C-alpha cells in the first residue's frame, strides 16, 4: 500500500513540473506587419533570451529559525539584433494575489524586493530579486519582460518609403519561493529534499568507485544583492553574500578571504566580523566617516576554483532639518527633514506630532507641507525623525503663535496740512490677507486709503498700507489721536499727531 502511495506522489510532482516548463517557454515576436503600408511584411532581427526560465529560493524552517539553502537571486536577459533606443518593462505578477508591479528603464525602478540594472554595451539587463519572508508560504511570481526598440536599418520591399517603427518583443520567466518545514512541511518540497539527501549520500559512499564516471563539479558563483550600500556615517552595517552551487561549510579549502580598501585611508570604515553559514556569508562592519569603503570577499573551492565579489559602503552626511520654529495659523509651511537616502531596505520617516498624535507624516523622509489652524494657537509641536523606527537626532520643537495686533508704523508729514499714516497688518482672515479696515479717530482729521501703494510680504504674511490724512476743518488746529483696527477687529496702540 505504501509503495503505491509514493509512486503517485512522484507522478503528480513530475506532471506539475512538466506543466510549469511548458507554461514558461519564452515567446518572441520577430515579425511585424505594417497594414497601413499595403501589407508590406518586414522582418526585424530582434529577440530576447533569458539566462534562466525559473529562479528558485529554497528556505528551511527549523528550530533555529529560517535559513536559505539555495537562492537564484539574479537573471540575465540577453537581447540580439541591430536596434537602438531600447527600453525595458519588467511586469512582476504575484500569481496567488493577482497583483502586479512594473519596473522600467525610464527610472530604473527598484523596490525592497526587485530591481533591474541595464548593461546595453553588453546587450543585457540584469534582474535582481529578494524573496519577501514576512509570510512564510510558498509563492510563485511570473515576470514578463517587454523590450521596445527601433531598428537601425530596415529590410523590406521598399526601405526608402518606410519610417522606423517601434518593435516590441517579449519573454518571461518565473520566481519560486519554496519553504521547507523541518517538521510537517510541504509534501513535494520534503520529497524533493529527501531525494536529494539520499543521492548525495550515495555519491559520497561510492565516490572512490565512480569518480571516473562523474562529471566535474558545476561552476559556482557568489550573489551580492546590495552592491552599493549607503548608511549614516560611523553607524553599523551588515550585508549578506549568497551561495550558488557551493556549500561554504563543506566545500571551501580555507576560510573566506575578506579585504577592505578605504579611500582615503584610515577613514574609519572596517569589517569587524563575519558569520559563515552553509549558503551565506554575513558581514558586519562600520560605515566610514567620509570617503568610500570597498569590501572584497574571495572564496576557494576544494577543486581550486575561486570566485570573488565586492561591494561599496558610502557614508551619508547628517544634516539638520529645515523648518520654521515659529508658525502662524492658516499659513502653509514647508518642512524638510533632511533625511538621507539609505539602502538595504532601511525605512526613513519624519513625524510632526501634537502630544504624541501625528499631525503630518513624511513616509520616505521627503519634504512635506503643514498648515496650522486657529485651534493650534498656543500649541507646541515636535518634529521627530526616525530610521527603522529608531529616533534619529534630536527632537525639534515648533510653536504656533497668534498673529500680532496691527501696528501704526509711522506718521510722516508731507506738507503743513497733509500727513501719511503707514500701517502693518499680519496674517490671514477668512482665507484672505488681513488688513487695516478703519481707524478710531479723535481730533480734526479725515483719511483716504492709498490703495495703489499697498505692499504684501510673506514669511510671515504682512500687508503694509498707506493712508493720506488731512484736516477735516481748515479753521481748526490739525491734530488728532488715532488707533488702527484690522479685519479681525484687533486694535493697534494709539498714536498722536499735532501740527508743528
BAZA-226438 format. One line per 10 residues: number of its first residue (from 1); their letters; for each residue x, y, z of C-alpha. Coordinates in pm, 1 decimal. Layout:
NUM) a) X Y Z | ... .
***
This chain:
1) xxxxxxxxxx) 0.0 0.0 0.0 | 282.9 235.6 91.4 | 464.2 166.6 -237.0 | 165.7 278.2 -446.0 | 139.0 599.5 -245.7 | 498.2 700.9 -312.1 | 458.2 625.7 -679.8 | 155.3 852.6 -704.3 | 340.4 1141.4 -537.1 | 627.4 1109.6 -788.4 .
11) xxxxxxxxxx) 383.2 1108.7 -1083.1 | 197.1 1419.9 -960.7 | 522.5 1605.4 -895.8 | 654.5 1518.9 -1244.3 | 333.6 1632.1 -1415.0 | 332.1 1964.8 -1228.7 | 697.4 2025.5 -1311.8 | 638.6 1944.7 -1681.9 | 335.7 2177.4 -1694.4 | 541.1 2460.5 -1543.5 .
21) xxxxxxxxxx) 814.6 2416.6 -1808.4 | 561.4 2426.4 -2094.9 | 392.0 2732.2 -1946.8 | 721.0 2920.3 -1912.9 | 852.3 2865.5 -2265.1 | 973.2 3211.4 -2378.1 | 795.9 3382.0 -2664.2 | 923.4 3635.5 -2911.9 | 778.4 3840.1 -3187.8 | 1012.7 3863.3 -3484.1 .
31) xxxxxxxxxx) 766.8 3983.9 -3748.5 | 554.3 4292.5 -3758.0 | 302.0 4352.8 -4029.8 | 250.1 4714.6 -4120.3 | -107.5 4708.8 -4255.7 | -107.7 5083.2 -4313.2 | 154.6 5034.5 -4589.0 | -31.8 4792.4 -4808.6 | 50.1 4478.3 -4613.1 | 430.2 4500.2 -4655.3 .
41) xxxxxxxxxx) 593.4 4228.9 -4444.2 | 910.6 4341.7 -4264.8 | 1148.4 4123.7 -4065.8 | 1336.6 4263.0 -3768.1 | 1627.0 4063.8 -3618.4 | 1539.4 4146.9 -3257.6 | 1484.1 3890.5 -2982.0 | 1510.6 3830.0 -2607.2 | 1659.3 3528.6 -2431.3 | 1664.2 3485.5 -2052.2 .
51) xxxxxxxxxx) 1958.9 3306.7 -1896.9 | 1714.2 3106.8 -1679.9 | 1344.5 3034.3 -1715.7 | 1299.2 2958.8 -1344.3 | 1464.3 3114.8 -1038.7 | 1417.3 2933.9 -708.6 | 1471.5 3035.7 -350.0 | 1454.1 2741.1 -112.8 | 1429.2 2805.7 259.2 | 1410.0 2568.8 553.1 .
61) xxxxxxxxxx) 1225.5 2647.5 875.6 | 1353.6 2452.9 1176.3 | 1402.3 2506.2 1547.2 | 1687.1 2754.0 1485.8 | 1481.6 2975.3 1256.6 | 1464.2 3044.8 883.7 | 1762.6 2955.7 661.0 | 1824.2 2995.8 288.7 | 1954.0 2666.1 148.7 | 1972.8 2775.1 -216.4 .
71) xxxxxxxxxx) 1894.8 3100.2 -392.8 | 1896.0 3209.7 -759.7 | 1890.9 3583.8 -698.0 | 1972.8 3720.2 -1044.2 | 1862.5 3650.5 -1400.7 | 2029.1 3799.5 -1706.5 | 1815.0 3869.9 -2011.1 | 2014.5 3898.8 -2334.1 | 1890.6 4074.7 -2646.1 | 2014.2 4047.9 -3002.8 .
81) xxxxxxxxxx) 1952.9 4249.4 -3312.7 | 2067.8 4567.9 -3485.1 | 1844.4 4803.9 -3284.9 | 1865.5 5134.2 -3097.2 | 1669.9 5331.9 -2833.8 | 1597.5 5011.8 -2644.6 | 1394.6 5018.7 -2322.9 | 1262.0 4751.5 -2090.1 | 948.7 4687.8 -1885.8 | 951.0 4410.4 -1625.8 .
91) xxxxxxxxxx) 599.5 4318.3 -1507.8 | 613.6 4107.6 -1190.4 | 286.7 3930.2 -1109.2 | 211.3 3754.6 -781.8 | 7.4 3463.3 -916.8 | -170.5 3390.4 -588.1 | -273.6 3751.2 -512.8 | -310.4 3861.1 -879.2 | -108.0 4174.2 -802.8 | 143.6 4327.5 -1043.5 .
101) xxxxxxxxxx) 443.7 4557.8 -1013.2 | 618.5 4723.6 -1308.6 | 990.0 4805.0 -1326.1 | 1105.4 5009.2 -1623.8 | 1405.1 5170.0 -1790.7 | 1282.6 5528.9 -1750.2 | 1355.3 5547.4 -1378.1 | 1537.4 5212.4 -1334.4 | 1277.4 5148.5 -1066.6 | 1373.7 4947.6 -761.8 .
111) xxxxxxxxxx) 1189.0 4825.1 -457.5 | 1285.0 4638.5 -144.9 | 1240.9 4309.3 -333.9 | 1304.9 4372.4 -705.3 | 1541.5 4586.8 -914.2 | 1693.7 4595.8 -1262.4 | 2030.5 4705.4 -1399.3 | 2086.1 4767.0 -1769.7 | 2412.5 4684.8 -1948.1 | 2336.7 4798.4 -2301.2 .
121) xxxxxxxxxx) 2703.7 4773.0 -2403.0 | 2683.2 4400.3 -2327.0 | 2333.8 4369.1 -2477.3 | 2196.0 4253.0 -2145.1 | 1982.8 4357.0 -1849.8 | 2005.8 4204.1 -1501.5 | 1700.5 4132.7 -1287.3 | 1763.6 4105.6 -911.6 | 1515.1 3985.5 -652.1 | 1493.6 3911.3 -282.6 .
131) xxxxxxxxxx) 1211.2 3693.3 -150.1 | 966.3 3852.2 98.2 | 997.8 3649.7 416.4 | 727.8 3804.2 634.0 | 460.1 3547.5 546.4 | 615.3 3201.1 526.5 | 416.0 3045.1 244.3 | 516.7 2912.1 -97.1 | 486.2 3175.8 -368.6 | 522.5 3195.1 -744.9 .
141) xxxxxxxxxx) 580.9 3513.7 -942.1 | 560.0 3541.7 -1319.0 | 794.6 3801.0 -1467.5 | 707.2 3922.9 -1817.7 | 983.5 4117.6 -1994.3 | 885.4 4356.0 -2273.1 | 1163.4 4520.3 -2474.8 | 1093.5 4812.0 -2709.9 | 1341.2 4940.3 -2968.9 | 1382.6 5093.7 -3313.2 .
151) xxxxxxxxxx) 1570.8 4916.2 -3592.5 | 1892.3 5080.5 -3708.7 | 1828.5 4959.0 -4061.6 | 1504.7 4835.5 -4224.2 | 1491.6 4542.7 -4465.4 | 1167.0 4534.9 -4665.2 | 1011.2 4575.0 -5008.6 | 1090.4 4946.1 -5026.1 | 1316.8 5069.3 -4747.8 | 1316.7 5428.8 -4871.6 .
161) xxxxxxxxxx) 944.2 5459.5 -4806.3 | 940.4 5310.4 -4459.1 | 987.7 5500.3 -4135.7 | 1139.0 5333.2 -3830.1 | 861.1 5173.4 -3623.9 | 887.9 5070.4 -3262.6 | 946.6 4696.1 -3228.4 | 834.9 4507.4 -2918.8 | 946.8 4159.3 -2818.1 | 862.1 3959.5 -2507.3 .
171) xxxxxxxxxx) 987.7 3679.1 -2291.3 | 908.3 3555.6 -1943.0 | 1041.3 3358.8 -1650.8 | 918.7 3257.8 -1305.3 | 1029.6 3313.0 -946.1 | 953.0 3047.1 -685.5 | 975.8 3080.8 -307.8 | 977.3 2731.8 -155.7 | 950.3 2689.3 221.7 | 1054.8 2352.0 361.8 .
181) xxxxxxxxxx) 927.7 2284.5 710.8 | 1163.7 2058.0 908.3 | 854.3 1903.6 1069.6 | 540.5 1866.0 858.5 | 625.4 2089.6 563.3 | 513.7 2081.1 204.1 | 491.3 1724.4 69.1 | 659.5 1791.2 -263.7 | 934.3 2011.7 -110.1 | 1008.5 1748.9 155.7 .
191) xxxxxxxxxx) 1008.2 1469.5 -103.0 | 1248.9 1657.5 -327.7 | 1476.0 1747.7 -34.9 | 1484.6 1387.9 97.5 | 1559.4 1255.1 -250.4 | 1849.9 1499.2 -286.5 | 1988.5 1397.6 53.1 | 1979.3 1026.8 -45.5 | 2152.0 1090.3 -377.1 | 2422.5 1298.0 -203.1 .
201) xxxxxxxxxx) 2473.1 1018.3 49.6 | 2511.9 754.6 -223.5 | 2756.3 970.7 -414.2 | 2975.0 1018.3 -105.8 | 2964.6 643.7 -23.9 | 3073.9 528.5 -369.5 | 3283.6 829.7 -470.8 | 3606.0 624.7 -489.8 | 3449.5 371.9 -730.4 | 3254.1 605.1 -954.3 .
211) xxxxxxxxxx) 3477.6 912.7 -959.0 | 3593.2 841.8 -1312.2 | 3233.7 835.8 -1431.3 | 3123.0 1156.2 -1258.0 | 3123.2 1490.2 -1432.4 | 3337.7 1774.9 -1290.7 | 3162.1 1982.6 -1023.3 | 2948.2 2261.3 -1172.0 | 3062.2 2621.9 -1172.0 | 2962.1 2826.4 -870.5 .
221) xxxxxxxxxx) 2900.9 3193.0 -805.9 | 2857.9 3445.7 -526.5 | 2549.6 3668.6 -521.7 | 2551.0 4013.1 -357.8 | 2203.2 4174.0 -371.0 | 2333.4 4504.8 -229.2 | 2636.2 4624.1 -424.8 | 2614.3 4989.9 -319.3 | 2537.0 5044.3 49.9 | 2451.4 5392.8 177.9 .
231) xxxxxxxxxx) 2440.6 5436.6 554.3 | 2478.2 5712.1 813.0 | 2846.8 5786.1 873.9 | 3008.4 5580.4 1156.4 | 2695.9 5361.0 1202.8 | 2699.1 4981.9 1175.4 | 2602.9 4796.1 859.7 | 2560.8 4432.8 754.1 | 2550.0 4268.1 412.3 | 2488.9 3908.4 301.7 .
241) xxxxxxxxxx) 2665.0 3718.0 22.0 | 2465.0 3418.1 -101.2 | 2599.8 3093.9 -247.3 | 2506.1 2933.2 -575.8 | 2622.4 2573.1 -628.9 | 2855.8 2577.5 -328.6 | 2832.0 2495.9 43.2 | 3050.8 2733.5 245.1 | 3081.7 2489.6 538.0 | 3176.6 2180.7 331.6 .
251) xxxxxxxxxx) 3329.5 2288.9 0.9 | 3592.3 2551.6 92.0 | 3963.2 2473.5 128.3 | 4003.5 2763.4 374.6 | 3809.1 3042.3 534.2 | 3684.1 3323.6 306.1 | 3936.6 3597.5 238.5 | 3795.2 3939.7 328.6 | 3980.5 4250.8 211.2 | 3886.8 4612.1 294.2 .
261) xxxxxxxxxx) 4003.3 4906.7 83.6 | 3924.7 5256.7 217.3 | 3959.6 5580.3 23.0 | 4113.5 5784.6 175.4 | 4297.9 5557.2 414.7 | 4200.6 5544.3 782.3 | 3856.8 5695.6 724.3 | 3705.6 5472.5 993.3 | 3547.0 5211.5 765.2 | 3601.5 4846.7 858.4 .
271) xxxxxxxxxx) 3465.1 4491.4 868.5 | 3476.0 4374.1 1228.8 | 3344.6 4017.5 1182.7 | 3150.2 3780.6 960.7 | 2924.0 3478.4 1008.4 | 2980.0 3173.3 789.4 | 2676.2 2955.6 719.6 | 2608.9 2680.8 466.3 | 2487.4 2913.9 195.1 | 2553.7 3260.7 337.4 .
281) xxxxxxxxxx) 2838.5 3486.0 441.9 | 2700.8 3764.0 663.0 | 2946.8 4051.5 704.9 | 2922.9 4319.0 974.8 | 3111.6 4645.1 974.5 | 3122.6 5016.9 1043.0 | 3048.5 5288.6 786.6 | 3340.4 5526.1 720.1 | 3323.1 5884.7 844.3 | 3393.6 6015.6 494.7 .
291) xxxxxxxxxx) 3511.4 5889.6 156.5 | 3428.4 5534.4 47.6 | 3497.4 5177.1 150.4 | 3525.7 4872.0 -76.8 | 3479.3 4521.5 65.6 | 3618.1 4228.6 -136.5 | 3532.0 3866.6 -49.6 | 3713.1 3572.9 -211.8 | 3638.9 3200.8 -164.1 | 3832.2 2897.3 -298.0 .
301) xxxxxxxxxx) 3653.4 2563.5 -355.9 | 3810.5 2221.5 -296.6 | 3887.5 2184.6 -669.4 | 4092.9 2504.6 -671.3 | 3831.5 2719.6 -847.7 | 3773.0 3056.0 -686.4 | 3521.3 3338.2 -704.4 | 3535.3 3697.3 -580.0 | 3265.2 3954.9 -513.2 | 3277.8 4311.6 -389.2 .
311) xxxxxxxxxx) 3052.0 4590.6 -271.1 | 3085.5 4957.2 -176.2 | 2989.5 5128.6 150.6 | 2930.9 5505.2 132.9 | 2857.2 5736.4 427.9 | 2558.6 5970.2 420.9 | 2610.5 6304.2 592.9 | 2383.1 6409.1 877.4 | 2208.4 6740.1 812.1 | 1991.1 6949.8 1037.2 .
321) xxxxxxxxxx) 1623.3 6969.2 929.5 | 1496.3 7291.2 771.7 | 1174.6 7434.1 917.1 | 1020.8 7741.3 1080.0 | 1047.1 7723.6 1456.6 | 757.4 7970.3 1488.7 | 440.4 7926.4 1282.0 | 119.2 8121.2 1246.4 | -231.3 7983.4 1178.5 | -376.5 7939.1 828.7 .
331) xxxxxxxxxx) -32.3 7976.8 670.3 | 126.1 7681.8 483.6 | 482.9 7589.0 573.8 | 730.8 7350.6 409.4 | 930.1 7121.3 638.3 | 1240.6 6946.7 504.8 | 1350.4 6664.9 740.6 | 1684.9 6635.2 555.7 | 1682.7 6259.5 597.4 | 1939.4 6077.0 383.0 .
341) xxxxxxxxxx) 1858.1 5809.5 126.5 | 1961.4 5472.1 271.7 | 1984.0 5130.0 105.3 | 1918.8 4775.8 228.2 | 1550.2 4837.7 289.1 | 1609.4 5095.2 563.4 | 1291.3 5295.7 632.7 | 1323.4 5668.2 696.2 | 1028.7 5869.8 823.3 | 957.1 6205.8 980.9 .
351) xxxxxxxxxx) 661.7 6296.8 1202.8 | 511.2 6627.1 1311.9 | 336.0 6546.5 1638.8 | 98.7 6718.2 1880.0 | 132.3 6548.5 2220.1 | 212.0 6216.9 2053.0 | -60.8 6247.8 1787.1 | 65.8 6258.8 1426.7 | -39.7 6578.4 1250.0 | 176.0 6520.0 939.7 .
361) xxxxxxxxxx) 397.6 6233.1 820.2 | 681.0 6212.7 567.4 | 682.4 5845.4 459.8 | 1020.6 5846.6 284.5 | 1184.4 6142.2 455.6 | 1088.6 6380.8 174.5 | 973.0 6740.5 219.5 | 615.6 6788.1 337.2 | 374.4 7076.8 398.2 | 177.0 7169.8 707.0 .
371) xxxxxxxxxx) -88.1 7436.0 773.2 | -170.8 7512.7 1138.8 | -530.0 7605.0 1221.2 | -666.7 7870.9 1454.5 | -722.1 7592.7 1710.1 | -344.6 7530.4 1712.9 | -261.5 7874.9 1852.1 | -54.0 7833.4 2166.6 | 43.9 7470.8 2092.3 | 396.4 7331.2 2070.7 .
381) xxxxxxxxxx) 456.5 7062.3 1807.8 | 754.0 6824.8 1788.0 | 942.6 6727.1 1471.4 | 1083.9 6373.2 1506.3 | 1297.7 6179.1 1257.0 | 1325.5 5800.1 1253.6 | 1537.3 5536.7 1076.9 | 1387.8 5186.4 1106.7 | 1166.0 5308.8 1394.5 | 1470.6 5432.9 1587.6 .
391) xxxxxxxxxx) 1477.6 5802.6 1678.2 | 1741.1 5982.5 1471.7 | 1888.5 6308.4 1601.2 | 1723.4 6549.0 1841.3 | 1352.4 6617.4 1881.1 | 1282.9 6965.1 1740.5 | 1011.3 7196.8 1874.4 | 776.9 7424.6 1679.8 | 548.7 7684.2 1840.3 | 224.3 7814.2 1688.6 .
401) xxxxxxxxxx) 157.2 8176.8 1777.8 | -132.0 8409.8 1710.1 | -61.5 8689.3 1465.9 | 42.6 9021.4 1626.6 | -203.4 9307.6 1651.9 | -194.3 9570.7 1377.6 | 62.0 9847.0 1406.4 | 83.6 10213.0 1309.7 | 439.0 10205.8 1181.9 | 483.0 10580.1 1123.3 .
411) xxxxxxxxxx) 308.0 10914.1 1068.6 | 502.1 11110.6 807.2 | 439.9 11479.4 738.3 | 417.3 11551.9 367.0 | 313.6 11920.1 392.9 | 173.4 12155.6 653.2 | -181.6 12023.1 609.4 | -108.6 11670.1 487.0 | 40.0 11358.7 657.7 | 81.5 10992.9 563.8 .
421) xxxxxxxxxx) -7.7 10711.7 809.3 | 173.0 10380.0 741.3 | 18.2 10065.4 895.6 | 114.0 9699.2 917.6 | -136.7 9409.6 943.3 | -43.0 9042.6 994.8 | -172.6 8708.2 870.7 | -494.4 8591.6 706.9 | -860.9 8638.7 779.0 | -1118.4 8405.0 618.7 .
431) xxxxxxxxxx) -855.5 8290.1 371.1 | -760.2 8643.3 261.0 | -481.3 8873.7 369.8 | -558.5 9060.8 684.9 | -550.7 9441.7 657.6 | -640.3 9763.7 838.6 | -1007.6 9829.8 768.1 | -1063.8 10156.2 955.6 | -939.3 10391.1 1228.5 | -1073.6 10510.1 1561.2 .
441) xxxxxxxxxx) -1003.8 10887.1 1541.0 | -1025.1 11161.1 1799.2 | -947.3 11507.6 1657.6 | -958.2 11718.9 1344.7 | -877.1 11485.3 1052.9 | -1009.9 11271.5 776.2 | -826.6 10992.7 585.8 | -814.6 10829.8 245.4 | -678.3 10478.0 169.8 | -396.1 10496.6 -89.7 .
451) xxxxxxxxxx) -488.4 10156.0 -228.3 | -241.2 10162.7 -511.5 | 56.4 10186.4 -275.1 | -7.1 9880.5 -54.7 | 269.7 9618.6 -30.2 | 246.1 9247.5 58.0 | 514.2 9025.5 212.3 | 539.2 8655.7 302.4 | 700.4 8461.3 588.4 | 530.8 8599.2 787.7 .
461) xxxxxxxxxx) 232.5 8728.7 594.2 | 232.7 9107.8 623.1 | 44.1 9386.4 444.6 | 172.7 9745.1 450.1 | -88.3 10016.8 382.9 | -67.7 10391.8 331.4 | -339.0 10643.3 431.0 | -342.0 11013.3 335.8 | -468.7 11228.6 629.0 | -583.2 11591.7 601.0 .
471) xxxxxxxxxx) -768.3 11835.7 836.1 | -1143.0 11793.9 843.2 | -1181.9 12168.1 918.0 | -922.2 12409.8 787.5 | -1000.3 12676.3 1053.8 | -903.0 12444.2 1342.5 | -564.3 12311.3 1453.6 | -450.5 11996.8 1267.8 | -408.9 11741.2 1546.4 | -555.0 11400.5 1626.4 .
481) xxxxxxxxxx) -526.7 11068.9 1810.4 | -561.0 10751.3 1600.4 | -596.6 10372.9 1656.3 | -584.7 10123.7 1363.0 | -840.2 9837.6 1350.5 | -778.0 9529.2 1129.6 | -1016.0 9275.4 968.0 | -1012.3 9058.0 1281.0 | -1118.0 9350.3 1497.9 | -775.2 9372.1 1663.7 .
491) xxxxxxxxxx) -654.0 9721.0 1760.5 | -315.9 9890.5 1746.6 | -162.4 10114.0 2010.9 | -274.1 10478.6 1998.9 | -64.9 10732.9 1809.6 | -84.9 11112.1 1846.2 | -13.1 11377.8 1584.1 | -1.4 11753.7 1631.6 | 69.9 12013.4 1365.4 | 416.1 12168.6 1406.7 .
***
